[in-house]
Amino acid sequence: MQIQPPTPSFRSSLRASTSASAVPYGYTITIWSAGTLSAGTLGQPHLAEVLLFMTGAVLGFFAVKGAAFGTVGAVAREPVHPVLPLWAFAHVLAAGGAILAAWAADRIIGGAVAWAAAGFLATSVFFLLNAVQTALAARTRAAGARR
């Protein structure tokens, strides 16, 4: 007779879903908002501008990932922090800062180049500020655990 594992509860499933989605959710909010803001500031993009925005975003991620590991060679997946305070997942700082950076690029640079700059800044600033917020949250939790 084969023993079946218990069926996960709704709350357990909800915790797993929100935990797995936290950073992608924050980045989705950021990149969607930055792209929408750029379209409102720079005008409706054509295929070339959309590809510039995407290329900027890819290069922004590549730059941050390379800087995090100190290489453009092979990198490993870093394990996530197992337990963080809830505020670590409130992407107001990371998403807000990234959206403001993209908006500034749209306003200061303008034209086709602004699409690439907005994608680059939306991505790189989001991940950099998300790392700052996560590190602060982990440090706050660790300090609270030592008390």
VOZAMI-491520 format. One line per field, with one value per residue (C-alpha): residue in one letter; residue number from 0; y, z, x. Coordinates in pm, whole numbers, plus 32768, in hexadecimal, padded with zeros to 4 digits. Layout:
BEGIN
resn: (A / ...)
resi: (NUM / ...)
yy: (Y / ...)
zz: (Z / ...)
xx: (X / ...)
This chain:
BEGIN
resn: (M / Q / I / Q / P / P / T / P / S / F / R / S / S / L / R / A / S / T / S / A / S / A / V / P / Y / G / Y / T / I / T / I / W / S / A / G / T / L / S / A / G / T / L / G / Q / P / H / L / A / E / V / L / L / F / M / T / G / A / V / L / G / F / F / A / V / K / G / A / A / F / G / T / V / G / A / V / A / R / E / P / V / H / P / V / L / P / L / W / A / F / A / H / V / L / A / A / G / G / A / I / L / A / A / W / A / A / D / R / I / I / G / G / A / V / A / W / A / A / A / G / F / L / A / T / S / V / F / F / L / L / N / A / V / Q / T / A / L / A / A / R / T / R / A / A / G / A / R / R)
resi: (0 / 1 / 2 / 3 / 4 / 5 / 6 / 7 / 8 / 9 / 10 / 11 / 12 / 13 / 14 / 15 / 16 / 17 / 18 / 19 / 20 / 21 / 22 / 23 / 24 / 25 / 26 / 27 / 28 / 29 / 30 / 31 / 32 / 33 / 34 / 35 / 36 / 37 / 38 / 39 / 40 / 41 / 42 / 43 / 44 / 45 / 46 / 47 / 48 / 49 / 50 / 51 / 52 / 53 / 54 / 55 / 56 / 57 / 58 / 59 / 60 / 61 / 62 / 63 / 64 / 65 / 66 / 67 / 68 / 69 / 70 / 71 / 72 / 73 / 74 / 75 / 76 / 77 / 78 / 79 / 80 / 81 / 82 / 83 / 84 / 85 / 86 / 87 / 88 / 89 / 90 / 91 / 92 / 93 / 94 / 95 / 96 / 97 / 98 / 99 / 100 / 101 / 102 / 103 / 104 / 105 / 106 / 107 / 108 / 109 / 110 / 111 / 112 / 113 / 114 / 115 / 116 / 117 / 118 / 119 / 120 / 121 / 122 / 123 / 124 / 125 / 126 / 127 / 128 / 129 / 130 / 131 / 132 / 133 / 134 / 135 / 136 / 137 / 138 / 139 / 140 / 141 / 142 / 143 / 144 / 145 / 146)
yy: (8000 / 8150 / 826E / 83B2 / 84F9 / 85E0 / 86CF / 8830 / 8923 / 8A60 / 8B3C / 8A5D / 8A70 / 8BE8 / 8C10 / 8B3E / 8C00 / 8D59 / 8CF4 / 8C76 / 8DA9 / 8EC5 / 8F45 / 8EF7 / 8FAD / 90E0 / 90DF / 90B6 / 91E7 / 92A5 / 924E / 9276 / 93C6 / 9444 / 93DB / 947D / 95BB / 95C0 / 959A / 96BC / 9795 / 9730 / 96D1 / 9587 / 94A5 / 93ED / 929E / 933C / 93F9 / 92C5 / 9200 / 9319 / 9311 / 9196 / 91A6 / 92A9 / 91CC / 9099 / 915F / 91EC / 908F / 9011 / 9131 / 9100 / 8F85 / 8FA7 / 90A6 / 8FC8 / 8EA9 / 8F78 / 8EC5 / 8EAA / 8D37 / 8C1B / 8C71 / 8B9E / 8BD3 / 8C6E / 8BDE / 8CCE / 8D3F / 8C3B / 8D28 / 8E9E / 8F9C / 8FE4 / 9147 / 90B3 / 9060 / 91B8 / 9233 / 93A3 / 9405 / 9325 / 9353 / 94C2 / 9514 / 9455 / 94FD / 9653 / 95FF / 9598 / 96D4 / 97A7 / 96FD / 9742 / 98B2 / 98F2 / 981B / 980E / 9770 / 9608 / 95E8 / 9630 / 94E8 / 9420 / 94F4 / 94CD / 9353 / 9344 / 9425 / 9388 / 9234 / 9286 / 937A / 9289 / 9169 / 9245 / 92E5 / 9197 / 910A / 9232 / 9203 / 9089 / 90AD / 91AD / 90CC / 8FA1 / 9070 / 90F6 / 8F94 / 8F15 / 9032 / 8FE7 / 8E76 / 8EC7 / 8F89)
zz: (8000 / 7F99 / 8092 / 7FFD / 807C / 811D / 8035 / 8069 / 8106 / 805C / 8137 / 80FD / 7F87 / 7F98 / 805C / 7F5A / 7E37 / 7EC4 / 7F31 / 7DD7 / 7D31 / 7E0D / 7D3F / 7BE7 / 7C57 / 7CBE / 7B7A / 7AAD / 7B57 / 7B11 / 79A4 / 7949 / 79F8 / 7963 / 7805 / 7828 / 78B0 / 7792 / 7693 / 7734 / 7737 / 75F0 / 7524 / 74A8 / 7460 / 731C / 7303 / 7307 / 744B / 74F1 / 7492 / 751A / 7662 / 7674 / 7620 / 772E / 7829 / 77C7 / 77E1 / 7931 / 79B9 / 7924 / 79C3 / 7B1D / 7B14 / 7A9F / 7BAE / 7CB8 / 7C5D / 7BE9 / 7A9B / 7945 / 7949 / 79E2 / 7B15 / 7C0A / 7C8D / 7DE5 / 7EE6 / 7F64 / 80CD / 8175 / 8261 / 823B / 82D2 / 81FB / 81AD / 80EB / 7FD9 / 7FC4 / 7E87 / 7EBC / 7ED7 / 7DBF / 7CCA / 7D1C / 7CF9 / 7BB2 / 7B20 / 7B81 / 7ADF / 799B / 79A2 / 79D0 / 78A4 / 77D2 / 7836 / 7827 / 7700 / 7628 / 74D1 / 7473 / 7560 / 7686 / 7644 / 767B / 77A7 / 7844 / 781F / 78A9 / 79D3 / 7A25 / 7A3A / 7ADC / 7BDC / 7C3C / 7C81 / 7D33 / 7E17 / 7E4E / 7EC3 / 7FAF / 8040 / 8061 / 8108 / 81FD / 824A / 8283 / 8360 / 8426 / 8456 / 84BF / 85B9 / 8649 / 866A / 8734 / 883A)
xx: (8000 / 8089 / 806E / 7FF1 / 8085 / 7F88 / 7ED5 / 7F5B / 7E68 / 7DF0 / 7ECE / 7FFB / 7FC0 / 7F90 / 80D7 / 8191 / 80FA / 8143 / 82A1 / 82FB / 8264 / 82E4 / 840B / 8374 / 8237 / 82FD / 83C2 / 8283 / 81ED / 832E / 8365 / 81F7 / 81E0 / 8327 / 82C1 / 816D / 820A / 8305 / 81ED / 8134 / 826C / 8315 / 81E1 / 8159 / 8282 / 82B6 / 8366 / 84C0 / 847A / 83E5 / 851C / 85F8 / 8537 / 8559 / 86CD / 8705 / 864F / 871D / 8862 / 87F4 / 87B6 / 88FD / 89BE / 8927 / 894B / 8AB6 / 8B01 / 8A62 / 8B48 / 8C72 / 8C84 / 8BE7 / 8C3B / 8B76 / 8AA7 / 89E1 / 8884 / 8895 / 87A4 / 869B / 8683 / 85A6 / 84F0 / 84C0 / 83D1 / 82A1 / 8316 / 843C / 8342 / 829F / 8345 / 82F6 / 8467 / 84E6 / 83C7 / 8395 / 8507 / 851F / 83EB / 8473 / 85C3 / 8515 / 8442 / 857C / 861F / 84EA / 84EE / 8665 / 86D1 / 859A / 8582 / 85CB / 86F5 / 860F / 8558 / 8697 / 86FA / 85A1 / 85A9 / 870C / 86C0 / 856F / 8614 / 8760 / 86D6 / 85BE / 86AE / 87AD / 86AA / 85FC / 874B / 8778 / 861B / 8646 / 879B / 870F / 85E7 / 86CB / 87B0 / 8686 / 8605 / 875C / 8785 / 862C / 8682 / 87BD / 86FB)
